Amino acid sequence: MAKGEGAESGSAAGLLPTGILQASERPVQAKEPKKKKQQLSICNKLCYAVGGAPYQVTGCALGFFLQIYLLDVALVDPLSASIILFVGRAWDAFTDPLVGFCISKSPWTRLGRLMPWIIFSTPLAVIAYFLIWFVPDFPHSQLWYLLFYCLFETLVTCFHVPYSALTMFISTEQSERDSATAYRMTVEVLGTVLGTAIQGQIVGQANAPCLQDSNGSELALAAANHTQSISSLKRTQNAYLLAAGVIASIYVVCAIILTLGVREQREPYEAQQAEPMPFFRGLRMVLSHGPYVKLIAGFLFTSLAFMLVEGNFALFCTYTLGFRNEFQNLLLAIMLSATFTIPIWQWFLTRFGKKTAVYIGISSAVPFLILVALMKRNLIVTYVVAIAAGVSVAAAFLLPWSMLPDVIDDFHVKQPHSRGTEPIFFSFYVFFTKFASGVSLGISTLSLDFAGYRTQGCSQPAYVKFTLKMLVTMAPIVLILLGLLLFKLYPIDEEKRRQNKKALQALRDEGSSSGCSDTDSTELASIL
């Protein structure tokens, strides 16, 4: 009995499980040394980075080659081609927020919240991509290209939006995310190199036939060479299919590596929230976040500039510069140069800051675009300009995706209880850029129709050549300058990034400790 009475003075310790007693001692244990940073291995970063290749390989092939394919291989008239390009890009833009909405409603699974989207969209996307490059043998084939272009863009969005949002879930450390983003951008530029090399070199071996028209009698000459033209056109169509098959295989391999090599991580303070934020409430909060709006506005114009160059470069090289058999090699020179300079830009932005990198990196394209506009036909000078332009292309690839996580961190500091908004940030950034690029590509192709573009012509009228020069040089220059002016308003500098990093770390520490105390309090209340 004496032993029992003595035990009562211990505050009914016998009634409490060992776990609660240990929990009461946790304030002492909480003063452990700070956890080490969540270091990502090189293997983790590479597996994550490889996941960016499918979007870039397919996007590069479509961006550089779809316009000339529709006009000179599928023999679609310029008006219909402009509609296909505009509607496809516009539909692609609208699917981004739609997929972002669906992802924000997705529950966490054993594979994560984002990975299931990547896994299940891959096989369907590969099939749709291959069918874009297939020439059907029936009239009104425009509907075929429009259908499968829109279907592929929907499916690749189901891959790319969750992949982009995955940046926020591979690590809680800014430095690790920035490093992984640099790996990703390097692989993505390599993806564009692969897309350019595979599509360009395979297709370049079987150029689409052109019809000489020295006297303006294109129909008579086409009739004279009808058999040879049909045979050559068939070879070109088969070459596009072969390139599509190779690129589809790369898509599948990269998706497998990403799935096996990357795991999602949940924020400690995020895991305490049972319900995600409603989509439309989150959308209002995201679009009212000042730094996000300013970042989107700046990159909207600069991205449009590079997309105009990308969409019209093949036609510009073929008809304005007269390098019909060289444009795929010029593209390869640009992308190889961009690949080798991405690590340099990563070092530069960590040394001098991201805003400085934006001003120097993107503005460096302007002198070379002016030179292209002024110079006469010269293949050696064109290669030099292409290599130099690749430096600016690297900055345009790296910087938006490196700065967007900083905006999300700033949002989380100001709205610490907003969970599940990351897909909204990424999807609406892509939405605005894709929609604007769809408008620009549609207008540029339509302007070629107004200028008198001739399908399968070996040469084009002077108005077409002039229009292509304006689309590839002067229009991008104006857009770049407007974008750089808007970047003056972007508020997140290096000092702000450091402040946000400290604030987020405090939130994580608070979330971890409150998670322990909340669990213990609930257990104690249920026992008592």
VOBARO-517975 format. One record per residue (C-alpha): x, y, z; residue number from 0; residue in one letter. Coordinates in steps of 0.001 Angstrom, whole numbers, plus 500000, padded with zeros to 6 digits. Each point is the difference from the previous one (the first is absolute). Layout:
N
     xx     yy     zz num residu
      X      Y      Z NUM      A
...
//
This chain:
528
     xx     yy     zz num residu
 500000 500000 500000   0      M
 502803 502373 500892   1      A
 501440 499479 496576   2      K
 496627 500791 498477   3      G
 499599 503165 502034   4      E
 503406 501116 498982   5      G
 499094 499395 496418   6      A
 496960 502299 500279   7      E
 502316 502878 500800   8      S
 501458 499459 496537   9      G
 496864 501627 498394  10      S
 498379 496727 499039  11      A
 502968 499030 497898  12      A
 498821 496439 499875  13      G
 496906 501061 498071  14      L
 502036 501526 497180  15      L
 501762 498050 497267  16      P
 503698 500235 499553  17      T
 499641 502048 496822  18      G
 498305 502857 501903  19      I
 502643 500022 502670  20      L
 502661 500230 497314  21      Q
 498078 502726 498278  22      A
 500107 502095 503203  23      S
 503753 499843 499809  24      E
 500132 501173 496406  25      R
 500692 503670 500752  26      P
 503443 498840 501147  27      V
 500444 497850 496894  28      Q
 498743 502792 497746  29      A
 503217 501859 500609  30      K
 501883 497624 497789  31      E
 502409 501349 497431  32      P
 498226 501251 496887  33      K
 499284 497414 497383  34      K
 502385 499788 497147  35      K
 498877 501447 496718  36      K
 498071 497657 497781  37      Q
 502766 499267 497543  38      Q
 498949 498540 496684  39      L
 502436 497555 498492  40      S
 501281 500521 496484  41      I
 498008 496936 498995  42      C
 496793 501550 501390  43      N
 500644 503235 498146  44      K
 500764 498212 496752  45      L
 496878 497846 500220  46      C
 497940 503105 500700  47      Y
 501673 501883 497163  48      A
 499441 497219 497475  49      V
 496265 500431 500534  50      G
 500171 503373 498267  51      G
 501308 498545 496743  52      A
 496718 498591 498572  53      P
 498261 503360 500019  54      Y
 502970 501728 498387  55      Q
 500763 497312 497414  56      V
 496420 499917 498752  57      T
 499505 503745 500427  58      G
 503159 500756 498035  59      C
 498979 497710 497146  60      A
 496520 501506 499878  61      L
 501178 503568 500492  62      G
 502674 499977 497308  63      F
 498520 497562 497493  64      F
 496194 499838 500268  65      L
 499397 503182 498028  66      Q
 502211 499007 497053  67      I
 498670 496422 500222  68      Y
 496393 501147 499673  69      L
 500798 502355 497130  70      L
 502495 498009 497908  71      D
 499474 496323 500949  72      V
 496360 499637 501040  73      A
 499147 502634 497348  74      L
 497610 501876 502274  75      V
 499173 503497 498764  76      D
 501442 502893 502083  77      P
 496598 501100 501354  78      L
 499172 496504 501288  79      S
 503538 499612 501356  80      A
 499644 503261 501948  81      S
 496717 498758 501482  82      I
 501559 496658 501006  83      I
 502981 501705 501641  84      L
 497905 502601 501814  85      F
 497232 497671 501202  86      V
 502546 497348 501050  87      G
 502025 502459 502046  88      R
 496917 501713 501426  89      A
 498515 496634 501000  90      W
 503346 499056 501511  91      D
 499923 503214 502016  92      A
 496496 499365 501351  93      F
 500857 496454 501032  94      T
 502747 501232 502329  95      D
 497714 501610 502614  96      P
 497510 497167 499517  97      L
 502654 497398 500791  98      V
 501276 502217 502825  99      G
 496485 500021 501463 100      F
 499719 496214 499783 101      C
 503417 499521 501593 102      I
 499124 502357 502858 103      S
 497025 497712 500721 104      K
 502044 496827 499766 105      S
 500663 498139 503255 106      P
 503416 498841 501092 107      W
 500610 496375 499028 108      T
 502786 497540 500593 109      R
 501679 501423 496895 110      L
 499311 503612 501026 111      G
 497520 502503 498664 112      R
 501794 500867 496745 113      L
 501616 496767 498844 114      M
 496770 498164 499052 115      P
 499260 502722 497439 116      W
 503417 499573 498440 117      I
 499766 496203 499881 118      I
 496541 499639 498502 119      F
 500244 502795 497422 120      S
 503230 498749 498403 121      T
 498799 497104 497790 122      P
 497030 501943 498612 123      L
 502155 503063 499316 124      A
 502494 497911 498027 125      V
 497263 498586 497737 126      I
 498470 503431 499364 127      A
 503419 501502 499207 128      Y
 500759 497343 497398 129      F
 496643 500536 498268 130      L
 500638 503727 499601 131      I
 502736 499149 497495 132      W
 497914 497478 498070 133      F
 498511 501246 496710 134      V
 496484 498509 499622 135      P
 498754 498996 496566 136      D
 496655 501755 500034 137      F
 498723 503529 499304 138      P
 499702 502693 502679 139      H
 503072 498682 501801 140      S
 500173 503323 501842 141      Q
 497612 498534 502581 142      L
 502383 497067 500545 143      W
 502913 502296 500878 144      Y
 497847 502238 502156 145      L
 498542 497050 501933 146      L
 503265 498239 500787 147      F
 501902 503235 500594 148      Y
 497436 501046 502629 149      C
 499900 496486 501477 150      L
 503780 499825 500300 151      F
 500209 503455 501561 152      E
 497414 498955 502587 153      T
 501891 496840 500897 154      L
 503429 501621 500088 155      V
 498501 502641 502313 156      T
 498954 497162 502333 157      C
 503708 499131 500054 158      F
 501601 503423 500103 159      H
 497860 501903 502540 160      V
 500527 497425 502780 161      P
 503642 499673 498991 162      Y
 500492 503778 500281 163      S
 498258 500077 503383 164      A
 502232 497139 501126 165      L
 502782 502587 500416 166      T
 498413 501056 503282 167      M
 499812 496427 501320 168      F
 503464 498602 499354 169      I
 501582 502022 502818 170      S
 499164 502712 502525 171      T
 503350 501742 499418 172      E
 500183 502904 497546 173      Q
 503592 499202 499072 174      S
 499164 496379 499249 175      E
 497001 500991 497886 176      R
 502101 502538 498101 177      D
 502666 497372 499393 178      S
 497421 497456 498842 179      A
 498467 502650 497742 180      T
 503402 500612 498411 181      A
 500331 496251 499364 182      Y
 496499 500021 498567 183      R
 500665 502949 497689 184      M
 503203 498394 498752 185      T
 498160 496784 499179 186      V
 497111 501925 498464 187      E
 502360 501864 497701 188      V
 501584 496640 499186 189      L
 496455 498897 499248 190      G
 499629 502818 497518 191      T
 503330 498964 498498 192      V
 498705 496444 499686 193      L
 496718 501192 498533 194      G
 501807 502243 497542 195      T
 502588 497372 499079 196      A
 497587 497087 499634 197      I
 497264 501867 498184 198      Q
 502352 502187 497992 199      G
 502528 497402 498921 200      Q
 497484 497265 499166 201      I
 497686 502370 498155 202      V
 502936 501820 498435 203      G
 500999 496816 498174 204      Q
 496667 500111 498165 205      A
 499139 503646 499421 206      N
 496503 500704 498758 207      A
 499978 500575 496228 208      P
 499720 503575 498801 209      C
 498676 501230 496703 210      L
 502179 502394 498018 211      Q
 498046 502894 498570 212      D
 502221 502305 498017 213      S
 497164 501198 497737 214      N
 497197 499975 502542 215      G
 498560 496839 498403 216      S
 500070 497746 503053 217      E
 497027 497852 498945 218      L
 501495 499072 496634 219      A
 503304 499032 501573 220      L
 498242 497999 502727 221      A
 498183 497974 497365 222      A
 503271 499270 498173 223      A
 501681 498703 503138 224      N
 496927 498419 501623 225      H
 501345 496433 500366 226      T
 503359 501062 501379 227      Q
 498372 502471 502374 228      S
 497594 497406 501442 229      I
 502836 497508 500579 230      S
 502181 502595 501683 231      S
 497102 501225 502140 232      L
 499296 496450 501181 233      K
 503620 499578 501081 234      R
 499785 503212 501972 235      T
 496788 498890 501705 236      Q
 501638 496702 501007 237      N
 502989 501904 501361 238      A
 497716 502052 502257 239      Y
 498380 496783 501254 240      L
 503405 498457 500746 241      L
 501055 503087 501952 242      A
 496701 499913 501916 243      A
 500587 496356 500962 244      G
 503494 500731 501333 245      V
 498809 503007 502004 246      I
 497055 498023 501420 247      A
 502448 497344 501233 248      S
 502086 502644 501766 249      I
 496824 501328 501639 250      Y
 499212 496592 501511 251      V
 503555 499339 501237 252      V
 500235 503406 501702 253      C
 496617 499541 501702 254      A
 501125 496644 501408 255      I
 503244 501478 501374 256      I
 498099 502868 501649 257      L
 497467 497663 501580 258      T
 502623 497643 501418 259      L
 502510 502642 501144 260      G
 497925 502739 501689 261      V
 497794 500019 503094 262      R
 497689 502811 501087 263      E
 500446 501577 503433 264      Q
 497273 501743 501970 265      R
 500644 503146 502003 266      E
 499707 499375 503779 267      P
 497605 502927 500490 268      Y
 498011 498958 496919 269      E
 499383 496497 501343 270      A
 498172 501477 503026 271      Q
 497238 501394 497772 272      Q
 497258 497520 499318 273      A
 498303 501819 497115 274      E
 501660 501681 497016 275      P
 498989 503523 499102 276      M
 497038 500271 497582 277      P
 501277 500468 496455 278      F
 498308 503295 499146 279      F
 500922 501541 503324 280      R
 503587 498900 499423 281      G
 499865 501372 496448 282      L
 498869 503417 501253 283      R
 502794 500043 502550 284      M
 502626 498931 497466 285      V
 498960 502542 497350 286      L
 499893 502764 502626 287      S
 503558 499228 501126 288      H
 501986 502960 498683 289      G
 503397 498355 499361 290      P
 498317 497188 498030 291      Y
 498102 502411 497743 292      V
 503146 502034 499327 293      K
 502085 496905 499272 294      L
 497371 498678 497586 295      I
 499713 503360 498240 296      A
 503757 500238 499453 297      G
 500513 496467 498784 298      F
 496847 500133 497881 299      L
 501638 502473 497629 300      F
 503463 498437 500025 301      T
 498593 496501 499466 302      S
 497890 501291 497111 303      L
 503129 501394 498391 304      A
 501807 496658 500037 305      F
 496858 498113 498941 306      M
 499611 502228 496945 307      L
 503571 499211 499020 308      V
 499455 496298 500652 309      E
 496771 499769 497999 310      G
 501294 501806 496921 311      N
 503698 499100 500017 312      F
 499749 497064 497586 313      A
 498089 502035 497424 314      L
 502326 502983 500525 315      F
 503123 497920 499356 316      C
 498418 498201 497052 317      T
 498555 502955 498108 318      Y
 501445 503284 501304 319      T
 503598 498870 500513 320      L
 499826 497296 497332 321      G
 501533 497254 502189 322      F
 497478 497264 499192 323      R
 502409 497176 500869 324      N
 501637 501715 502985 325      E
 497224 501153 502317 326      F
 500018 496788 502062 327      Q
 503760 500402 500555 328      N
 499536 503639 501011 329      L
 497377 498924 502525 330      L
 502404 497405 501346 331      L
 502719 502649 500398 332      A
 497634 502234 502007 333      I
 498938 497198 502335 334      M
 503501 498628 500553 335      L
 501192 503487 500894 336      S
 497088 500371 502430 337      A
 500780 496635 501595 338      T
 503612 500886 500741 339      F
 499154 503431 501431 340      T
 497225 498953 502434 341      I
 502558 499121 502748 342      P
 501617 503402 499454 343      I
 496668 501758 500511 344      W
 499344 497909 503111 345      Q
 503321 501188 501435 346      W
 499238 503564 498935 347      F
 496587 500178 501669 348      L
 501362 498600 503283 349      T
 502902 502468 499885 350      R
 498258 503180 498825 351      F
 496291 499320 500544 352      G
 497134 498921 497806 353      K
 498762 503442 498977 354      K
 503449 500941 498735 355      T
 500145 496733 498081 356      A
 496650 500826 498379 357      V
 501145 503402 498763 358      Y
 503331 498824 498645 359      I
 498972 496574 498731 360      G
 496836 500854 498107 361      I
 501137 503383 498696 362      S
 503077 498344 498462 363      S
 497752 498638 497236 364      A
 499186 503492 498673 365      V
 503338 500779 498255 366      P
 499959 496648 498199 367      F
 496404 500419 498845 368      L
 500936 503432 498613 369      I
 502979 498460 498211 370      L
 497769 497327 498443 371      V
 497634 502709 498778 372      A
 502753 502053 498382 373      L
 502415 497440 498603 374      M
 499982 498572 496505 375      K
 500026 496268 499351 376      R
 503167 498583 501583 377      N
 500050 496483 501388 378      L
 503095 500413 502209 379      I
 498696 503188 501616 380      V
 496619 498309 500493 381      T
 501645 497146 501918 382      Y
 501910 502476 502187 383      V
 496780 501863 500762 384      V
 498207 496692 500736 385      A
 502666 498944 502513 386      I
 499950 503413 501692 387      A
 496193 500017 500124 388      A
 500090 496673 501841 389      G
 501443 501822 503019 390      V
 496829 502080 500291 391      S
 497785 496976 499353 392      V
 501618 498293 503012 393      A
 499096 502942 502240 394      A
 496431 499990 498678 395      A
 499738 496281 500826 396      F
 501471 500152 503493 397      L
 498803 503213 501608 398      L
 496168 499704 500000 399      P
 500042 496583 501653 400      W
 502694 501092 502435 401      S
 498056 503105 501102 402      M
 496525 498489 500249 403      L
 500816 497963 503175 404      P
 501152 503254 501625 405      D
 496571 501513 499316 406      V
 498298 496933 501499 407      I
 502204 500229 503091 408      D
 499045 503657 500373 409      D
 496333 499025 499702 410      F
 500347 497291 502664 411      H
 501622 502481 502392 412      V
 497064 502388 499600 413      K
 497361 497232 499833 414      Q
 501416 497193 502176 415      P
 496720 498073 500183 416      H
 499374 499835 496265 417      S
 500631 496422 498923 418      R
 499981 498506 496510 419      G
 500498 503236 498035 420      T
 503251 498942 498296 421      E
 498292 498475 496923 422      P
 498006 503225 499612 423      I
 503179 502078 499922 424      F
 501657 497825 497389 425      F
 496940 499278 497869 426      S
 498932 503631 499664 427      F
 503531 501110 499193 428      Y
 500031 497476 497167 429      V
 496427 500958 499062 430      F
 500822 503640 499326 431      F
 503157 499248 498028 432      T
 498375 497264 497904 433      K
 496887 501992 499213 434      F
 502027 503011 498924 435      A
 502293 497805 497916 436      S
 496961 498443 498331 437      G
 498749 503445 499056 438      V
 503431 501000 498695 439      S
 500465 496816 497944 440      L
 496500 500225 498580 441      G
 500501 503639 499032 442      I
 503470 499350 498551 443      S
 498769 497120 497818 444      T
 496984 502035 498945 445      L
 502265 502910 499103 446      S
 501943 497656 497701 447      L
 496729 499158 498278 448      D
 499276 503696 499475 449      F
 503551 500515 498711 450      A
 499417 497336 497322 451      G
 501681 496850 501366 452      Y
 500166 497218 497373 453      R
 499822 496394 501205 454      T
 502938 497854 498812 455      Q
 501661 502947 498288 456      G
 503784 499927 499708 457      C
 499908 503770 500447 458      S
 497510 502472 501367 459      Q
 498903 503506 499000 460      P
 501915 502957 501397 461      A
 497123 500884 502348 462      Y
 500184 496530 501589 463      V
 503765 500316 500528 464      K
 499581 503442 501544 465      F
 497191 498768 502264 466      T
 502156 497110 501227 467      L
 502881 502379 500732 468      K
 497721 502231 502096 469      M
 498582 497005 501889 470      L
 503454 498658 500872 471      V
 501829 503273 500734 472      T
 498110 503243 500643 473      M
 496915 498587 501757 474      A
 502077 497968 502512 475      P
 502230 503021 500702 476      I
 496988 502152 500922 477      V
 498566 497236 502196 478      L
 503324 499477 501823 479      I
 500334 503705 500779 480      L
 496433 500148 501338 481      L
 500628 496947 502186 482      G
 503188 501463 501475 483      L
 498169 503237 500856 484      L
 497384 497996 501910 485      L
 502715 498152 501941 486      F
 500909 503296 501640 487      K
 496815 499557 502070 488      L
 500876 496495 501243 489      Y
 500597 500343 503780 490      P
 501800 496793 501060 491      I
 503736 500601 500143 492      D
 502690 497982 501767 493      E
 499380 501661 503376 494      E
 496292 499206 499776 495      K
 500782 496389 499108 496      R
 502156 499644 503133 497      R
 497246 501454 502182 498      Q
 497434 497620 498526 499      N
 502326 497046 500542 500      K
 500291 500786 503717 501      K
 496256 500540 500355 502      A
 499193 496696 498279 503      L
 502474 498129 502173 504      Q
 498286 501435 503075 505      A
 496644 498807 498629 506      L
 501384 496497 499436 507      R
 501457 499832 503505 508      D
 496713 501208 501442 509      E
 498058 497477 497895 510      G
 502192 497119 501160 511      S
 499782 500924 503685 512      S
 496265 500735 499878 513      S
 499445 496688 498244 514      G
 501593 498184 502933 515      C
 498188 502029 502669 516      S
 496623 499725 498244 517      D
 500335 496238 499719 518      T
 500944 499662 503661 519      D
 497185 502283 501175 520      S
 497448 498028 498031 521      T
 501273 496707 501408 522      E
 499980 501348 503566 523      L
 496462 501382 499652 524      A
 498690 496675 498685 525      S
 501541 498135 502938 526      I
 498707 502380 502668 527      L
//
